[in-house]
Amino acid sequence: MAKQFLLVDAHNVIFAHPDLAALHRRSPAAAREELVRLLERHQDASGMRVVVVFDGGSGAKASSDLSGAAGVQVIYPQAGQSADAIIERLVVKYAETHRLTVATNDNLIRTAAVAAGASTIGSETLFEEIGRAENEMRGTLEKLRRKR
């Protein structure tokens, strides 16, 4: 069975969410951390692997890291390269072998993702799915507690 991945156009998602956009105006680093924290919880609740791609790489090479214990993969492109380019490359490379969903409101990325065989969701749908997965996890945990 193909693995299921959620590929997130991070800054696009941040700027589409009023609370994260406001936080970004005060502290871009805090907004990035909050988005990754939300996506870590979503990965835990949904079982879907999450890859987050941010703009703003400053190194000669692209960088990739795993966040905390949850292991959300965070990617920054190399200097002069956009997150859009990284997302498009990942979709073309992996859409045929994995179940990919791309979270973005960027119509060019959505079109490229669908053409390569990936699914797409907008930011609003992403946050609805995060809330739904967290509620399901809470319900499951509550049932387990009651069984004790």
ABEGO torsion letter per residue (X at the ends): XBBBBBBBBAAAAAAABAAAAAAAAABAAAAAAAAAAAAAAAAAAAGBBBBBBBBGBABABBBBBBBEAAGBBBBBBBBGBBAAAAAAAAAAAAAAABBBBBBBABAAAAAAAAAAGBBBBBAAAAAAAAAAAAAAAAAAAAAAAAAX
